[in-house]
Amino acid sequence: MSTNATILRTQARLYLREPANVFFGLVFPSLLLVAIGLAIPGMREPITEGPALGLRPVDLYMTSVLALAVATVALTTYPQVFEIYREKGVLRRLRTTPMPAWRLLVAEIGVNLVALVVGVVGALVVAFAVFDVRAPEQPLVVLAALVLGAVSMMALGSLITALAPTTGAASAMGMSLYFPMLFFGGVWVSVALMPQALQNVATYVPLGAVAQALNEGWFGDGVPLLQLAVSVGWTLVLVPLAAKLFRWE
């Protein structure tokens, strides 16, 4: 078995040992969608005016659910996993191997990405089967936005991992970015309702780029090249920086 495959297998096994990983990566997206669709009044009632005529709030909120799931994994559970490994001495043992920090980060991003995609697929099954949510206009654009955006957000989580000395510090740093990211991602207020200046800023914020690309793929007919490029750009900057600053102990 190749070194990369061994690393991925080891990281996947460690991932599944942490209940928070399993919950937020695999269960949380579906649970969030069910809570929104059933608990909030009017979510399944058709909109009777405006540009979203004929759609329902639950249809419009699908991309926000995906963006929220990405942010939750990338900025909360993902950084804390590394801190747990560090405090338990797992990283200290890995340091004795020839594996560079960047390879460990890429492997962990890969494992978390696979888990998140599985969780999102589960949420989509719930969305279509339970709420009859409108299917995306451009499924491939949605997939590209989700994958590239999730990787860019986990690259940000990797930087938190590199800088935070303890689990508590990782949690504090993650949460300090989490809520502003949700704002620019349109979870609190639709990006379309923001002033144009804020919309422009949101395009270059990691989760803002994800949300805009998801919206275009789900409801539009264009290809959000700028937003996808922003996601790739953040990844190319943050992963090498995190690897350079990474502390094994």
Buried (B, 14 or more C-beta within 10 A) or exposed (E): EEEEEEBBEBBBEBBBEBEEBBEBBBEBBBBBBBEBBEEEEEBBEEBEEEEBEEBBBBBBBBBBBBBBBBBBBBBBBBBBBBBBBBBEEBBEEBBEEEBEBBBBBBBBBBBBBBBBBEBBEBBBEBBEEBBEBBEBBBEEBBBBBBBBBBBBBBBBBBBBBBBBEEBEBBBEBBEEBBEEBBBBBBBEEEBEEBEEEBBEEBBBBBBBBBBBBBBBBBBBEEBBEEBBEBBBBBBEBBBBBBBEEBBBE
